Amino acid sequence: MSIPATRPVDPAELPTNDFYQFMISSVAPRPIAFVSTVSAAGAVNLSPYSFFTVVSSNPPILVFSPTSRGTDNSEKDTLRNVREVPEVVVNICDYSLVEQLSLASAEYPASVNEFTKAGLTEVASTKVRPPRVAECPAAFECVVEQLIGLGDGPGHGTLVVCRVVQGHFREALLLDGRPGLDPRKFEAVSRLNGDWYSRLSPASLFSVARPNRRLGIGFDELPEPIRHSSLLTGNHLARLANTERDALPTPAQVEEIKTEPMVAYLLNKHRADATEQATQFTLLGRQWLEEGKVAEAWRVLLLALAPAT
């Protein structure tokens, strides 16, 4: 596994917007909060924010951060509203709504209702004053717990800490038999930089076994030739390192892998060239790791370390 070169960049040595571009193109994709608020006078505002995430489950807390305008350091309508009425609805969009979400981000005057401009439907919330977006597959009614200033110059953020008091979730997207939305049905969208977004689709899904279900041996206990192989990436090695000690193959199991058809073929083909034989075994192990055949990969990779026979 090789480590690529990096370029050091000091934010103090760049214009604010230049380093901002590095941040938003690197911290990606970012989930999008489609935030609805109301002013004290009752004016409704709807605007998307990709400086957003979930930060606590008990209590359930979401945070987002409106930044001041880079031109004159003025506050966004959303922030002015939550100072007056400390309640929000964090609506979550899917792919079918992304163009309308983008339209709602336009700099309309504070008196303009973005629901109307973006062609979206207001639905009265259950526990807070701002309405939620009827078309959104998920929405969180929240009370604002804190506003935390993060600077004072143009582009500075204000962290809005929101405690969820009510959720709404589209019935058709729910998982069967357990809580949550099914990622195979929910076409979530997220923000990149510039005009770019990303879209969750079934073809982009993959699973990674969570290490809290097992105690793997870790990178430090991988055989050194495997750990430093140029043919294996960090992902390949992590799959091996997530194997429990008592699941590691025995010498007898490594010997048994020689009867597997592809292994037997490689043994015979490269019997006179130990180096090429080890390379081909490693490539086969890599293929099996990518197919999720971790036990088989372990065996053939350990076989690659053994002298050719």
C-alpha positions as a Markdown table, in Angstrom:
| # | Residue | x | y | z |
|---|---|---|---|---|
| 1 | Met | 0.0 | 0.0 | 0.0 |
| 2 | Ser | 1.6 | 3.3 | -1.1 |
| 3 | Ile | 0.9 | 6.7 | 0.3 |
| 4 | Pro | 0.4 | 9.5 | -2.3 |
| 5 | Ala | 2.0 | 12.9 | -2.1 |
| 6 | Thr | 0.0 | 15.9 | -0.7 |
| 7 | Arg | 0.3 | 19.7 | -1.1 |
| 8 | Pro | 0.3 | 21.7 | 2.2 |
| 9 | Val | -2.1 | 24.7 | 2.0 |
| 10 | Asp | -2.3 | 27.2 | 4.9 |
| 11 | Pro | -5.8 | 28.9 | 5.1 |
| 12 | Ala | -4.1 | 32.1 | 6.4 |
| 13 | Glu | -2.2 | 32.4 | 3.2 |
| 14 | Leu | -5.2 | 32.3 | 0.8 |
| 15 | Pro | -8.2 | 34.5 | 0.2 |
| 16 | Thr | -11.2 | 33.2 | 2.2 |
| 17 | Asn | -13.1 | 32.0 | -0.9 |
| 18 | Asp | -10.1 | 30.1 | -2.3 |
| 19 | Phe | -9.7 | 28.0 | 0.8 |
| 20 | Tyr | -13.5 | 27.6 | 1.0 |
| 21 | Gln | -13.4 | 26.0 | -2.4 |
| 22 | Phe | -10.8 | 23.5 | -1.1 |
| 23 | Met | -13.1 | 22.7 | 1.8 |
| 24 | Ile | -16.4 | 22.2 | 0.0 |
| 25 | Ser | -14.7 | 20.1 | -2.8 |
| 26 | Ser | -13.0 | 17.9 | -0.2 |
| 27 | Val | -15.7 | 17.5 | 2.4 |
| 28 | Ala | -18.1 | 15.8 | 0.1 |
| 29 | Pro | -20.7 | 14.7 | -0.4 |
| 30 | Arg | -22.5 | 16.8 | 2.2 |
| 31 | Pro | -26.2 | 16.1 | 3.3 |
| 32 | Ile | -28.5 | 19.0 | 2.7 |
| 33 | Ala | -30.9 | 20.5 | 5.2 |
| 34 | Phe | -33.9 | 22.2 | 3.5 |
| 35 | Val | -34.7 | 24.5 | 6.3 |
| 36 | Ser | -38.1 | 26.2 | 6.8 |
| 37 | Thr | -38.5 | 29.1 | 9.3 |
| 38 | Val | -40.8 | 32.0 | 10.1 |
| 39 | Ser | -40.2 | 35.5 | 11.2 |
| 40 | Ala | -42.0 | 37.1 | 14.2 |
| 41 | Ala | -44.3 | 38.7 | 11.6 |
| 42 | Gly | -45.2 | 35.3 | 10.1 |
| 43 | Ala | -43.1 | 35.5 | 6.9 |
| 44 | Val | -42.1 | 32.0 | 5.8 |
| 45 | Asn | -38.6 | 31.3 | 4.5 |
| 46 | Leu | -37.3 | 28.1 | 2.9 |
| 47 | Ser | -33.6 | 27.6 | 2.1 |
| 48 | Pro | -31.1 | 24.7 | 1.7 |
| 49 | Tyr | -27.9 | 24.4 | 3.7 |
| 50 | Ser | -25.1 | 21.8 | 3.2 |
| 51 | Phe | -23.2 | 22.8 | 6.3 |
| 52 | Phe | -25.4 | 20.3 | 8.1 |
| 53 | Thr | -25.4 | 17.0 | 10.0 |
| 54 | Val | -26.7 | 15.0 | 12.9 |
| 55 | Val | -24.6 | 15.2 | 16.0 |
| 56 | Ser | -26.5 | 13.5 | 18.9 |
| 57 | Ser | -29.1 | 10.8 | 19.4 |
| 58 | Asn | -30.0 | 11.5 | 23.0 |
| 59 | Pro | -31.2 | 14.1 | 22.8 |
| 60 | Pro | -31.8 | 14.0 | 19.0 |
| 61 | Ile | -29.8 | 17.0 | 17.7 |
| 62 | Leu | -29.3 | 18.3 | 14.2 |
| 63 | Val | -27.0 | 21.2 | 13.4 |
| 64 | Phe | -26.7 | 23.5 | 10.4 |
| 65 | Ser | -24.7 | 26.6 | 9.8 |
| 66 | Pro | -25.8 | 29.6 | 7.7 |
| 67 | Thr | -22.8 | 31.7 | 6.6 |
| 68 | Ser | -22.9 | 35.4 | 6.2 |
| 69 | Arg | -22.8 | 36.8 | 2.7 |
| 70 | Gly | -19.3 | 37.2 | 1.4 |
| 71 | Thr | -20.1 | 40.5 | -0.3 |
| 72 | Asp | -21.4 | 42.6 | 2.7 |
| 73 | Asn | -21.3 | 40.2 | 5.7 |
| 74 | Ser | -25.0 | 40.4 | 6.0 |
| 75 | Glu | -27.1 | 37.6 | 7.7 |
| 76 | Lys | -29.3 | 35.2 | 5.7 |
| 77 | Asp | -33.0 | 35.4 | 6.2 |
| 78 | Thr | -33.0 | 32.0 | 7.9 |
| 79 | Leu | -30.7 | 33.2 | 10.7 |
| 80 | Arg | -32.7 | 36.4 | 11.3 |
| 81 | Asn | -35.9 | 34.3 | 11.5 |
| 82 | Val | -34.5 | 31.8 | 14.1 |
| 83 | Arg | -33.4 | 34.8 | 16.3 |
| 84 | Glu | -37.0 | 35.9 | 16.3 |
| 85 | Val | -38.7 | 32.5 | 16.3 |
| 86 | Pro | -36.3 | 29.8 | 17.6 |
| 87 | Glu | -38.0 | 26.9 | 15.7 |
| 88 | Val | -37.2 | 25.2 | 12.4 |
| 89 | Val | -38.2 | 22.3 | 10.2 |
| 90 | Val | -35.3 | 20.4 | 8.7 |
| 91 | Asn | -36.7 | 18.9 | 5.5 |
| 92 | Ile | -34.7 | 16.2 | 3.7 |
| 93 | Cys | -35.0 | 16.1 | -0.1 |
| 94 | Asp | -34.6 | 13.3 | -2.6 |
| 95 | Tyr | -33.5 | 13.4 | -6.3 |
| 96 | Ser | -37.0 | 14.2 | -7.5 |
| 97 | Leu | -36.9 | 17.5 | -5.7 |
| 98 | Val | -33.3 | 18.7 | -6.3 |
| 99 | Glu | -34.1 | 21.3 | -9.0 |
| 100 | Gln | -36.8 | 22.8 | -6.7 |
| 101 | Leu | -34.3 | 22.8 | -3.8 |
| 102 | Ser | -31.8 | 24.6 | -5.9 |
| 103 | Leu | -34.4 | 27.2 | -7.0 |
| 104 | Ala | -35.3 | 27.9 | -3.4 |
| 105 | Ser | -31.6 | 28.9 | -2.7 |
| 106 | Ala | -32.0 | 32.1 | -4.9 |
| 107 | Glu | -31.6 | 35.4 | -3.1 |
| 108 | Tyr | -35.2 | 36.4 | -3.0 |
| 109 | Pro | -36.2 | 39.3 | -0.8 |
| 110 | Ala | -37.2 | 38.5 | 2.8 |
| 111 | Ser | -40.9 | 39.1 | 2.0 |
| 112 | Val | -40.9 | 36.4 | -0.7 |
| 113 | Asn | -42.0 | 32.9 | 0.2 |
| 114 | Glu | -39.7 | 30.3 | -1.4 |
| 115 | Phe | -42.4 | 27.6 | -1.1 |
| 116 | Thr | -44.3 | 29.6 | -3.7 |
| 117 | Lys | -41.3 | 30.3 | -5.9 |
| 118 | Ala | -40.1 | 26.7 | -5.9 |
| 119 | Gly | -43.6 | 25.2 | -6.4 |
| 120 | Leu | -43.6 | 23.3 | -3.1 |
| 121 | Thr | -46.5 | 22.7 | -0.7 |
| 122 | Glu | -46.6 | 24.0 | 2.9 |
| 123 | Val | -48.0 | 21.6 | 5.5 |
| 124 | Ala | -48.7 | 22.8 | 9.1 |
| 125 | Ser | -46.2 | 21.3 | 11.5 |
| 126 | Thr | -47.3 | 19.4 | 14.6 |
| 127 | Lys | -45.2 | 21.0 | 17.3 |
| 128 | Val | -43.4 | 24.1 | 15.8 |
| 129 | Arg | -44.6 | 27.2 | 13.9 |
| 130 | Pro | -42.7 | 26.9 | 10.6 |
| 131 | Pro | -44.4 | 24.6 | 8.0 |
| 132 | Arg | -42.8 | 21.6 | 6.6 |
| 133 | Val | -42.4 | 20.6 | 2.9 |
| 134 | Ala | -45.1 | 18.1 | 1.9 |
| 135 | Glu | -43.1 | 16.7 | -0.9 |
| 136 | Cys | -40.0 | 15.8 | 1.2 |
| 137 | Pro | -39.6 | 12.2 | 2.2 |
| 138 | Ala | -38.4 | 13.1 | 5.7 |
| 139 | Ala | -38.8 | 16.1 | 7.9 |
| 140 | Phe | -37.7 | 17.0 | 11.5 |
| 141 | Glu | -39.6 | 19.6 | 13.5 |
| 142 | Cys | -37.0 | 21.2 | 15.8 |
| 143 | Val | -36.6 | 23.8 | 18.5 |
| 144 | Val | -33.4 | 25.8 | 18.4 |
| 145 | Glu | -31.3 | 25.2 | 21.5 |
| 146 | Gln | -28.3 | 27.4 | 20.7 |
| 147 | Leu | -26.8 | 29.8 | 18.2 |
| 148 | Ile | -23.1 | 29.7 | 18.3 |
| 149 | Gly | -21.2 | 32.4 | 16.4 |
| 150 | Leu | -18.1 | 31.1 | 14.5 |
| 151 | Gly | -16.4 | 34.4 | 13.6 |
| 152 | Asp | -17.4 | 37.9 | 12.5 |
| 153 | Gly | -16.0 | 38.5 | 9.0 |
| 154 | Pro | -17.6 | 37.9 | 5.6 |
| 155 | Gly | -18.4 | 34.2 | 5.2 |
| 156 | His | -18.5 | 33.5 | 8.9 |
| 157 | Gly | -20.9 | 30.8 | 10.1 |
| 158 | Thr | -23.4 | 30.6 | 12.9 |
| 159 | Leu | -24.0 | 27.1 | 14.2 |
| 160 | Val | -27.7 | 26.5 | 14.7 |
| 161 | Val | -28.2 | 23.7 | 17.2 |
| 162 | Cys | -31.6 | 22.1 | 16.7 |
| 163 | Arg | -33.4 | 19.6 | 19.0 |
| 164 | Val | -35.8 | 17.3 | 17.2 |
| 165 | Val | -39.3 | 17.2 | 18.7 |
| 166 | Gln | -41.2 | 15.5 | 15.9 |
| 167 | Gly | -40.3 | 13.5 | 12.8 |
| 168 | His | -42.2 | 12.7 | 9.6 |
| 169 | Phe | -41.2 | 9.9 | 7.2 |
| 170 | Arg | -42.6 | 8.7 | 4.0 |
| 171 | Glu | -44.3 | 5.4 | 4.6 |
| 172 | Ala | -43.2 | 3.8 | 1.3 |
| 173 | Leu | -39.5 | 4.3 | 2.2 |
| 174 | Leu | -39.5 | 2.6 | 5.6 |
| 175 | Leu | -37.5 | -0.5 | 6.2 |
| 176 | Asp | -39.5 | -3.7 | 6.8 |
| 177 | Gly | -39.6 | -4.7 | 10.5 |
| 178 | Arg | -37.2 | -2.1 | 11.9 |
| 179 | Pro | -36.8 | 1.7 | 12.1 |
| 180 | Gly | -35.3 | 3.8 | 9.4 |
| 181 | Leu | -35.4 | 4.5 | 5.7 |
| 182 | Asp | -34.4 | 1.9 | 3.2 |
| 183 | Pro | -31.3 | 3.2 | 1.2 |
| 184 | Arg | -32.4 | 1.0 | -1.7 |
| 185 | Lys | -35.6 | 3.1 | -2.0 |
| 186 | Phe | -34.5 | 6.5 | -0.8 |
| 187 | Glu | -32.7 | 8.5 | -3.6 |
| 188 | Ala | -31.0 | 10.9 | -1.3 |
| 189 | Val | -29.1 | 13.9 | -2.8 |
| 190 | Ser | -26.0 | 15.6 | -1.4 |
| 191 | Arg | -23.9 | 18.6 | -2.2 |
| 192 | Leu | -20.5 | 18.8 | -3.8 |
| 193 | Asn | -19.1 | 22.1 | -5.0 |
| 194 | Gly | -20.0 | 24.5 | -7.7 |
| 195 | Asp | -23.1 | 23.2 | -9.6 |
| 196 | Trp | -22.4 | 19.6 | -8.6 |
| 197 | Tyr | -24.6 | 17.3 | -6.5 |
| 198 | Ser | -24.5 | 13.6 | -6.0 |
| 199 | Arg | -27.4 | 11.1 | -6.0 |
| 200 | Leu | -27.8 | 7.9 | -3.9 |
| 201 | Ser | -28.8 | 5.1 | -6.2 |
| 202 | Pro | -28.9 | 1.3 | -5.7 |
| 203 | Ala | -25.9 | 0.9 | -8.0 |
| 204 | Ser | -23.8 | 3.1 | -5.7 |
| 205 | Leu | -24.6 | 1.1 | -2.5 |
| 206 | Phe | -22.1 | -1.2 | -0.9 |
| 207 | Ser | -21.7 | -2.6 | 2.6 |
| 208 | Val | -18.8 | -2.7 | 5.0 |
| 209 | Ala | -18.8 | -5.0 | 8.0 |
| 210 | Arg | -18.8 | -2.9 | 11.2 |
| 211 | Pro | -15.9 | -3.6 | 13.4 |
| 212 | Asn | -18.0 | -3.3 | 16.6 |
| 213 | Arg | -19.5 | -6.7 | 15.7 |
| 214 | Arg | -16.1 | -8.3 | 16.0 |
| 215 | Leu | -12.5 | -7.7 | 17.2 |
| 216 | Gly | -10.2 | -8.0 | 14.2 |
| 217 | Ile | -6.5 | -8.5 | 14.4 |
| 218 | Gly | -5.7 | -5.0 | 13.0 |
| 219 | Phe | -3.1 | -3.9 | 10.5 |
| 220 | Asp | -0.2 | -4.3 | 12.9 |
| 221 | Glu | -0.7 | -8.1 | 13.0 |
| 222 | Leu | -0.9 | -8.6 | 9.2 |
| 223 | Pro | 2.1 | -10.5 | 7.9 |
| 224 | Glu | 4.6 | -7.9 | 6.8 |
| 225 | Pro | 4.7 | -8.9 | 3.1 |
| 226 | Ile | 0.9 | -8.7 | 2.9 |
| 227 | Arg | 0.9 | -5.3 | 4.7 |
| 228 | His | 3.4 | -3.8 | 2.4 |
| 229 | Ser | 2.2 | -5.4 | -0.9 |
| 230 | Ser | 1.9 | -2.9 | -3.7 |
| 231 | Leu | -1.0 | -4.9 | -5.1 |
| 232 | Leu | -3.3 | -4.5 | -2.1 |
| 233 | Thr | -5.0 | -1.2 | -1.2 |
| 234 | Gly | -5.9 | 0.0 | 2.3 |
| 235 | Asn | -9.4 | -1.3 | 1.7 |
| 236 | His | -8.1 | -4.8 | 0.9 |
| 237 | Leu | -5.9 | -4.8 | 4.0 |
| 238 | Ala | -8.7 | -3.5 | 6.2 |
| 239 | Arg | -10.9 | -6.5 | 5.2 |
| 240 | Leu | -8.1 | -8.8 | 6.2 |
| 241 | Ala | -7.4 | -6.9 | 9.4 |
| 242 | Asn | -11.1 | -7.1 | 10.4 |
| 243 | Thr | -10.8 | -10.9 | 10.7 |
| 244 | Glu | -11.0 | -12.3 | 14.2 |
| 245 | Arg | -8.0 | -14.2 | 15.5 |
| 246 | Asp | -9.8 | -17.5 | 15.8 |
| 247 | Ala | -11.0 | -17.1 | 12.2 |
| 248 | Leu | -7.5 | -17.1 | 10.7 |
| 249 | Pro | -6.8 | -20.1 | 8.5 |
| 250 | Thr | -4.8 | -23.0 | 9.9 |
| 251 | Pro | -1.8 | -24.4 | 8.0 |
| 252 | Ala | -4.0 | -27.3 | 7.0 |
| 253 | Gln | -6.6 | -24.9 | 5.5 |
| 254 | Val | -3.9 | -23.1 | 3.6 |
| 255 | Glu | -2.8 | -26.4 | 2.2 |
| 256 | Glu | -6.4 | -27.3 | 1.3 |
| 257 | Ile | -6.7 | -24.2 | -0.9 |
| 258 | Lys | -4.3 | -25.8 | -3.4 |
| 259 | Thr | -7.2 | -28.0 | -4.6 |
| 260 | Glu | -9.3 | -25.0 | -5.6 |
| 261 | Pro | -9.3 | -25.0 | -9.4 |
| 262 | Met | -7.9 | -21.5 | -10.0 |
| 263 | Val | -5.2 | -22.0 | -7.4 |
| 264 | Ala | -4.3 | -25.4 | -8.8 |
| 265 | Tyr | -4.0 | -23.9 | -12.3 |
| 266 | Leu | -1.7 | -21.1 | -11.0 |
| 267 | Leu | 0.4 | -23.6 | -9.0 |
| 268 | Asn | 1.0 | -25.7 | -12.2 |
| 269 | Lys | 1.5 | -22.8 | -14.6 |
| 270 | His | 4.1 | -20.9 | -12.5 |
| 271 | Arg | 5.7 | -23.8 | -10.7 |
| 272 | Ala | 9.1 | -22.8 | -12.0 |
| 273 | Asp | 8.8 | -19.1 | -11.2 |
| 274 | Ala | 8.2 | -18.5 | -7.4 |
| 275 | Thr | 8.0 | -14.7 | -7.8 |
| 276 | Glu | 5.3 | -14.8 | -10.5 |
| 277 | Gln | 3.5 | -17.5 | -8.7 |
| 278 | Ala | 3.3 | -15.3 | -5.5 |
| 279 | Thr | 2.2 | -12.3 | -7.7 |
| 280 | Gln | -0.6 | -14.3 | -9.2 |
| 281 | Phe | -1.7 | -15.7 | -5.8 |
| 282 | Thr | -1.8 | -12.1 | -4.5 |
| 283 | Leu | -3.9 | -10.9 | -7.5 |
| 284 | Leu | -6.3 | -13.8 | -6.9 |
| 285 | Gly | -6.5 | -12.9 | -3.2 |
| 286 | Arg | -7.3 | -9.3 | -4.2 |
| 287 | Gln | -10.1 | -10.5 | -6.5 |
| 288 | Trp | -11.6 | -12.6 | -3.7 |
| 289 | Leu | -11.4 | -9.8 | -1.3 |
| 290 | Glu | -13.3 | -7.6 | -3.7 |
| 291 | Glu | -15.9 | -10.4 | -4.0 |
| 292 | Gly | -16.2 | -10.6 | -0.2 |
| 293 | Lys | -14.5 | -14.0 | 0.0 |
| 294 | Val | -12.2 | -13.0 | 2.9 |
| 295 | Ala | -11.5 | -16.5 | 4.2 |
| 296 | Glu | -10.4 | -17.8 | 0.8 |
| 297 | Ala | -8.4 | -14.6 | 0.2 |
| 298 | Trp | -6.5 | -15.2 | 3.5 |
| 299 | Arg | -5.6 | -18.7 | 2.5 |
| 300 | Val | -4.3 | -17.9 | -1.0 |
| 301 | Leu | -2.4 | -14.8 | 0.3 |
| 302 | Leu | -0.7 | -17.0 | 3.0 |
| 303 | Leu | 0.0 | -19.5 | 0.3 |
| 304 | Ala | 1.8 | -16.7 | -1.7 |
| 305 | Leu | 4.2 | -16.4 | 1.2 |
| 306 | Ala | 5.1 | -20.1 | 1.1 |
| 307 | Pro | 8.0 | -21.4 | -1.0 |
| 308 | Ala | 6.9 | -22.6 | -4.5 |
| 309 | Thr | 6.4 | -26.3 | -4.7 |
